[in-house]
Amino acid sequence: MIIYNQSNIQTSNSLDIFYQKLKQLFKVAPEVNIHISTSEKEFNDLLNEQNPPLWKIGFTKGKTVVVLSENLIQLRRPNYTNDDFEKLLKHELVHVFMHESFGKCPKWFDEGLACLLAKQTNKPINVEINPKTLITNEDFNKDPEAYSKSKKLVKEFLEGVLNEIK
């Protein structure tokens, strides 16, 4: 079940459908709270950071998804669409299910699977990626390609697994 702090979320129906798919995939049904922050200060306070990087627009804390409102995101990213906002919510929802199912897992896998399942479009990466040296937690704060690299690695890993079991 998803509980929203605002009733005017236009993506709620598609998120409910996505929630049901994740429930089947992960075999858990966490009660998820979605909190849309309507101010930068509120977002930063919930994030517990004074000056987070401008690209940080959403996060999970336990079973709570916290994202900036679509209007605030559009001030940072003028080309940001409702579809992008929906994918952001889905991305963060995947984290709740991942943590509920597996607890802590490598950040590259957590972020890569979230990007993949949310169908987020990332910058194409044309380099070989080694999972052992791929990305540290700190790289996610510095490397703008960290999410794209993680998505590529998870996709290649899952394709390899599927090829092995054929």
Phi and psi in degrees as a GROMACS rama.xvg file:
@    title "Ramachandran Plot"
@    xaxis  label "Phi"
@    yaxis  label "Psi"
@TYPE xy
-112.34  131.685  ILE-2
-115.814  126.213  ILE-3
-102.848  144.925  TYR-4
-84.5693  -7.8129  ASN-5
-133.056  143.199  GLN-6
-90.9074  -5.82311  SER-7
-99.93  29.9048  ASN-8
-82.1356  117.706  ILE-9
-74.8887  -21.093  GLN-10
-92.2291  5.58625  THR-11
-58.5813  -38.3095  SER-12
-64.7575  -47.4679  ASN-13
-67.9101  -31.2906  SER-14
-68.6538  -37.5587  LEU-15
-63.5621  -40.1569  ASP-16
-64.897  -44.1715  ILE-17
-62.3817  -41.4603  PHE-18
-56.3528  -46.1129  TYR-19
-62.2257  -38.3822  GLN-20
-66.0188  -42.1566  LYS-21
-65.4243  -37.5266  LEU-22
-59.6409  -42.3526  LYS-23
-68.9453  -41.1734  GLN-24
-67.8244  -47.1013  LEU-25
-93.4135  -11.5523  PHE-26
61.8791  32.4352  LYS-27
-136.631  161.81  VAL-28
-138.456  69.6734  ALA-29
-69.0398  147.784  PRO-30
-82.4366  114.476  GLU-31
-106.71  131.576  VAL-32
-100.788  130.343  ASN-33
-110.124  119.898  ILE-34
-113.513  118.233  HIS-35
-96.8176  113.106  ILE-36
-79.6521  128.709  SER-37
-99.8348  4.08809  THR-38
-144.885  150.11  SER-39
-61.6163  -40.4904  GLU-40
-62.3637  -45.6376  LYS-41
-60.2186  -45.4131  GLU-42
-59.141  -49.551  PHE-43
-63.3249  -38.5838  ASN-44
-64.1927  -43.4751  ASP-45
-66.8292  -34.9137  LEU-46
-73.3915  -22.0504  LEU-47
65.9592  39.1209  ASN-48
-133.923  140.922  GLU-49
-78.3448  -48.7281  GLN-50
-130.041  71.0975  ASN-51
-67.6031  157.712  PRO-52
-58.7817  146.899  PRO-53
-63.1438  -24.2417  LEU-54
-73.3964  -16.5302  TRP-55
-77.9488  110.259  LYS-56
-123.202  -2.82782  ILE-57
-162.203  157.136  GLY-58
-163.432  167.501  PHE-59
-115.861  147.779  THR-60
-136.217  101.6  LYS-61
65.23  -122.282  GLY-62
-101.78  18.5058  LYS-63
-110.048  128.895  THR-64
-97.2214  127.417  VAL-65
-121.3  124.714  VAL-66
-136.153  153.542  VAL-67
-68.0943  152.761  LEU-68
-63.6461  156.612  SER-69
-58.6667  -37.6252  GLU-70
-63.0518  -42.6544  ASN-71
-67.28  -37.8686  LEU-72
-64.1487  -41.0547  ILE-73
-65.3402  -25.2952  GLN-74
-67.5568  -34.0539  LEU-75
-81.4614  -36.2218  ARG-76
-132.976  90.0687  ARG-77
-56.8636  -25.8776  PRO-78
-90.7758  7.32182  ASN-79
-68.3886  131.933  TYR-80
-111.244  170.347  THR-81
-61.1447  -35.9611  ASN-82
-63.0058  -41.3266  ASP-83
-62.5419  -40.793  ASP-84
-63.5455  -43.2844  PHE-85
-61.7978  -42.0964  GLU-86
-65.805  -35.8781  LYS-87
-61.0204  -46.7997  LEU-88
-62.1319  -41.0411  LEU-89
-64.3241  -43.0382  LYS-90
-55.9832  -49.5359  HIS-91
-67.7084  -34.294  GLU-92
-62.7685  -38.6989  LEU-93
-58.6524  -41.1117  VAL-94
-58.6742  -41.3552  HIS-95
-60.3659  -46.0783  VAL-96
-66.6883  -41.0146  PHE-97
-59.7385  -48.1042  MET-98
-68.7922  -35.1619  HIS-99
-67.0101  -37.4018  GLU-100
-82.9544  -43.6408  SER-101
-115.85  -7.69836  PHE-102
71.1454  -134.042  GLY-103
-85.7562  135.147  LYS-104
-137.003  167.271  CYS-105
-55.5973  137.664  PRO-106
-58.3914  -39.7582  LYS-107
-60.9298  -36.1489  TRP-108
-73.9116  -43.0374  PHE-109
-59.1021  -50.0786  ASP-110
-71.3947  -40.5623  GLU-111
-62.5834  -44.824  GLY-112
-67.4259  -36.8689  LEU-113
-63.0257  -43.9811  ALA-114
-63.0462  -42.3239  CYS-115
-66.2332  -49.8008  LEU-116
-69.2712  -31.0654  LEU-117
-80.8408  -5.09058  ALA-118
58.0939  40.6279  LYS-119
-78.9209  137.364  GLN-120
-85.7191  122.422  THR-121
-117.615  163.982  ASN-122
-60.6457  131.321  LYS-123
-62.3095  138.522  PRO-124
-115.703  121.626  ILE-125
-110.814  43.3711  ASN-126
-128.854  154.57  VAL-127
-73.826  139.195  GLU-128
-122.147  129.05  ILE-129
-101.222  120.269  ASN-130
-61.8719  -25.7777  PRO-131
-75.6511  -26.2389  LYS-132
-118.576  9.88035  THR-133
-55.608  -72.7337  LEU-134
-148.325  132.87  ILE-135
-94.0649  167.547  THR-136
-58.4274  -36.1369  ASN-137
-66.1697  -32.2664  GLU-138
-60.5813  -29.5907  ASP-139
-66.8698  -20.8257  PHE-140
-89.4166  -15.3771  ASN-141
-115.187  -37.5562  LYS-142
-94.6694  110.028  ASP-143
-64.8512  -15.2793  PRO-144
-97.5867  3.65711  GLU-145
-57.9975  -40.9646  ALA-146
-69.3081  -41.1609  TYR-147
-63.7503  -42.2965  SER-148
-62.9246  -42.3178  LYS-149
-64.2675  -43.197  SER-150
-61.345  -43.6637  LYS-151
-62.6295  -44.1964  LYS-152
-63.5757  -45.1371  LEU-153
-64.6782  -42.3058  VAL-154
-60.828  -46.724  LYS-155
-64.3476  -39.6088  GLU-156
-61.7798  -49.3175  PHE-157
-66.0163  -38.6765  LEU-158
-62.7434  -39.9558  GLU-159
-63.9889  -42.305  GLY-160
-62.1824  -46.4407  VAL-161
-62.7554  -39.0094  LEU-162
-65.3044  -36.4262  ASN-163
-67.0974  -35.6999  GLU-164
-90.2366  0.318579  ILE-165
